[in-house]
Amino acid sequence: MKYWFLWLIVGVLSIIAGITAFANPFAATLTAELLAGYMFTAIGILTLVSAFQDQGWGARIWAVMLGLVLTVFGFNLIAHPLEGVLRLTVIVATLMMVMGIFRLAIAFTSVAAGARGFLIIAGLISIALSVMIFSNFPWSSAVVLGIFLAIELISNGISMVFVALDRRNPENA
């Protein structure tokens, strides 16, 4: 890889940003909430624009409704960040609970024979984290999103550093 050093720099910066987010999880939570608000708004507007490209009124009506909901939700997150933190924390905790239950359900099917233990552990961890968030709600919402952002930045940075170091040799590129 010709530009492996740039990947290394981005990876190190991501690790530093993750450590910074761990140092101030409330600021990281607000940052994550505002980023989500801007993304929902942008996706909503793009969905509205694309609605007029769809064929047929059925698809167009659904796209317009979805675009409006996403845009209003995004604007609401941006306009009311503290309320948005609460909403997003509930959404994240609920999704973690649902994913944990699905992982446990899949673990006991024949499809997951080789990964049964991993799926059970992952499912139990997701459920435990969800219960921890809900049991300490609304106070947990002040830091949960920031901690998740910090973990994501650090894991992303570490993976980018390893990819960059692996790709610095021409035979690996």
C-alpha positions as a printed Julia matrix, in Angstrom:
173×3 Matrix{Float64}:
   0.0     0.0    0.0
   1.5     3.25  -1.14
  -0.08    5.49   1.54
   0.15    3.19   4.56
   1.61    6.03   6.65
  -1.58    8.09   6.24
  -3.62    5.15   7.54
  -1.24    4.94  10.48
  -1.69    8.65  11.27
  -5.49    8.37  11.07
  -5.39    5.31  13.32
  -3.27    7.07  15.93
  -5.54   10.15  15.78
  -8.57    7.92  16.25
  -6.98    6.33  19.33
  -6.17    9.77  20.75
  -9.75   10.93  20.08
 -11.08    7.82  21.84
  -8.91    8.44  24.89
 -10.09   12.07  24.9
 -13.7    10.88  24.74
 -13.06    8.58  27.72
 -11.62   11.55  29.61
 -14.82   13.56  29.13
 -17.69   11.17  28.34
 -20.41   13.83  28.72
 -18.85   16.04  26.02
 -18.42   12.94  23.85
 -22.07   12.03  24.47
 -23.23   15.46  23.31
 -20.92   15.2   20.31
 -22.31   11.78  19.39
 -25.87   13.07  19.81
 -25.28   16.1   17.6
 -23.55   13.99  14.97
 -26.52   11.64  14.98
 -28.85   14.63  14.64
 -26.95   15.99  11.63
 -26.81   12.53  10.04
 -30.55   11.91  10.52
 -31.27   15.34   9.05
 -29.01   14.77   6.04
 -30.39   11.28   5.41
 -33.95   12.6    5.73
 -33.33   15.38   3.22
 -31.63   12.96   0.81
 -34.58   10.58   1.18
 -36.99   13.42   0.39
 -34.96   14.39  -2.68
 -34.75   10.78  -3.85
 -38.5    10.32  -3.36
 -39.1    12.25  -6.54
 -36.87    9.83  -8.43
 -38.98    6.8   -7.44
 -41.37    5.12  -9.82
 -45.01    5.0   -8.81
 -46.91    6.86  -6.13
 -46.73    4.1   -3.52
 -42.94    4.17  -3.3
 -42.93    7.95  -3.51
 -45.39    8.38  -0.63
 -43.41    6.0    1.63
 -40.15    7.73   0.77
 -41.64   11.16   1.51
 -43.04    9.97   4.85
 -39.75    8.34   5.84
 -37.81   11.42   4.73
 -40.05   13.71   6.76
 -39.79   11.55   9.89
 -36.0    11.34   9.62
 -35.64   15.06   8.96
 -37.92   16.06  11.85
 -36.15   13.6   14.17
 -32.75   14.98  13.13
 -33.84   18.61  13.61
 -35.28   17.68  16.99
 -31.99   16.11  18.07
 -30.08   19.2   16.98
 -32.53   21.66  18.55
 -32.83   19.8   21.87
 -29.54   17.96  22.47
 -30.14   16.99  26.1
 -33.55   15.5   25.33
 -31.94   13.84  22.32
 -29.34   12.22  24.55
 -32.15   10.67  26.57
 -33.98    9.46  23.44
 -30.87    8.0   21.84
 -29.86    6.27  25.07
 -33.27    4.58  25.26
 -32.98    3.56  21.61
 -29.46    2.16  22.1
 -30.39    0.26  25.27
 -33.51   -1.16  23.61
 -31.56   -2.26  20.54
 -28.95   -3.89  22.76
 -31.67   -5.82  24.58
 -33.29   -6.93  21.31
 -29.95   -7.94  19.77
 -29.02   -9.86  22.92
 -32.29  -11.78  22.82
 -31.84  -12.52  19.11
 -28.29  -13.75  19.7
 -29.49  -16.07  22.44
 -32.32  -17.34  20.24
 -29.96  -17.97  17.33
 -27.46  -19.68  19.65
 -29.95  -22.47  20.33
 -30.66  -23.23  16.68
 -28.81  -25.7   14.49
 -27.43  -22.84  12.39
 -25.11  -21.72  15.2
 -23.62  -25.06  16.14
 -20.0   -23.88  15.79
 -20.53  -20.46  17.34
 -23.03  -21.35  20.06
 -20.79  -20.41  23.0
 -19.75  -17.12  21.45
 -23.35  -16.18  20.65
 -24.5   -17.01  24.18
 -21.74  -14.87  25.72
 -22.34  -12.0   23.28
 -26.1   -12.17  23.88
 -25.71  -12.17  27.66
 -23.29   -9.23  27.49
 -25.71   -7.22  25.33
 -28.59   -7.95  27.7
 -26.47   -7.13  30.77
 -25.36   -3.81  29.27
 -28.95   -2.95  28.4
 -30.11   -3.75  31.92
 -27.27   -1.65  33.35
 -28.27    1.32  31.19
 -31.98    1.04  32.01
 -31.4     0.44  35.72
 -29.45    3.69  36.02
 -31.58    5.75  33.61
 -31.66    8.77  33.12
 -28.25    9.33  34.75
 -26.61    6.73  32.55
 -27.58    8.71  29.47
 -25.05   11.41  30.36
 -22.12    9.1   29.58
 -23.31    5.99  27.71
 -23.14    7.38  24.19
 -19.77    9.01  24.91
 -18.32    5.78  26.24
 -19.6     3.89  23.2
 -18.08    6.56  20.94
 -14.76    6.29  22.81
 -14.71    2.49  22.49
 -15.53    2.73  18.78
 -12.82    5.34  18.14
 -10.19    3.31  19.99
 -11.09   -0.01  18.33
 -11.24    1.69  14.93
  -7.86    3.32  15.55
  -6.24    0.08  16.64
  -7.55   -1.76  13.58
  -6.34    1.03  11.28
  -2.87    0.98  12.86
  -2.61   -2.79  12.36
  -3.84   -2.56   8.76
  -1.34    0.23   8.06
   1.54   -1.69   9.59
   0.56   -4.81   7.68
   0.35   -2.89   4.4
   3.69   -1.09   4.67
   5.44   -4.09   3.13
   4.99   -4.15  -0.66
   4.35   -7.92  -0.72
   1.34   -7.5    1.64
  -0.29   -4.69  -0.35
